[in-house]
Amino acid sequence: MRIMIQPPDHTSGARHAGEEVSKALEVLNDAFIKTEGGGTMTGDGIVTGVVVLGSDDDAAKALDALGKAGIKASIG
């Protein structure tokens, strides 16, 4: 299951998206949610972060943990 991580500002570049992915991975690790990694991707000039969860069953818990940490995320 992929979780899409939005940078705090839609005009942010790859560096900001990468920072949000790093922050998201830390939050998920602290919440004991296994991940398979993360990174960034670009489409239509917009950079988006992606985190891959280890289990689809953790999606709701992951979105909740990320939301509480102030990270904009959605299932992708």
C-alpha positions as CSV (number, residue, x, y, z in Angstrom):
1,M,0.0,0.0,0.0
2,R,1.3,3.4,-1.0
3,I,0.8,6.5,1.2
4,M,1.2,9.8,-0.7
5,I,2.9,12.5,1.3
6,Q,2.2,16.1,0.4
7,P,4.8,18.8,1.1
8,P,3.5,21.5,3.4
9,D,3.5,24.0,0.5
10,H,2.4,23.1,-3.1
11,T,5.3,25.1,-4.5
12,S,7.9,23.2,-2.5
13,G,10.5,21.4,-4.4
14,A,12.0,17.9,-4.2
15,R,14.1,18.8,-1.1
16,H,11.0,19.7,0.9
17,A,9.1,16.6,-0.3
18,G,12.1,14.5,0.7
19,E,12.1,16.1,4.2
20,E,8.4,15.3,4.6
21,V,9.0,11.7,3.6
22,S,11.9,11.4,6.1
23,K,9.6,12.9,8.8
24,A,6.8,10.5,7.8
25,L,9.1,7.5,8.0
26,E,10.1,8.5,11.5
27,V,6.5,9.0,12.6
28,L,5.5,5.6,11.3
29,N,8.5,3.9,12.9
30,D,7.6,5.5,16.2
31,A,4.1,4.2,15.8
32,F,5.4,0.7,15.2
33,I,4.1,0.6,11.6
34,K,6.4,-1.3,9.2
35,T,7.4,0.3,6.0
36,E,9.2,-0.9,2.9
37,G,10.7,2.5,2.2
38,G,9.9,5.9,0.7
39,G,11.0,8.5,-1.8
40,T,9.7,11.2,-4.1
41,M,8.2,11.2,-7.5
42,T,7.4,14.0,-10.0
43,G,4.4,14.4,-12.2
44,D,3.2,17.5,-14.0
45,G,5.9,19.5,-12.4
46,I,4.7,18.6,-8.9
47,V,6.9,16.7,-6.5
48,T,5.1,14.2,-4.2
49,G,6.5,12.0,-1.5
50,V,5.6,8.3,-1.3
51,V,5.9,5.8,1.6
52,V,5.2,2.1,1.0
53,L,3.7,0.3,4.0
54,G,4.6,-3.2,4.9
55,S,1.0,-4.2,5.3
56,D,-2.3,-2.9,3.8
57,D,-3.9,-3.5,7.2
58,D,-1.8,-0.6,8.7
59,A,-3.2,2.1,6.3
60,A,-5.8,3.6,8.6
61,K,-3.4,3.6,11.6
62,A,-0.6,5.2,9.4
63,L,-2.9,8.0,8.1
64,D,-4.0,8.7,11.7
65,A,-0.4,8.8,13.0
66,L,0.7,11.0,10.1
67,G,-2.3,13.4,10.6
68,K,-1.5,13.8,14.3
69,A,2.1,14.7,13.3
70,G,0.8,17.4,10.9
71,I,1.8,15.5,7.8
72,K,-0.7,15.7,4.9
73,A,-1.1,12.2,3.6
74,S,-3.5,10.1,1.5
75,I,-3.7,6.6,0.2
76,G,-2.3,6.5,-3.3
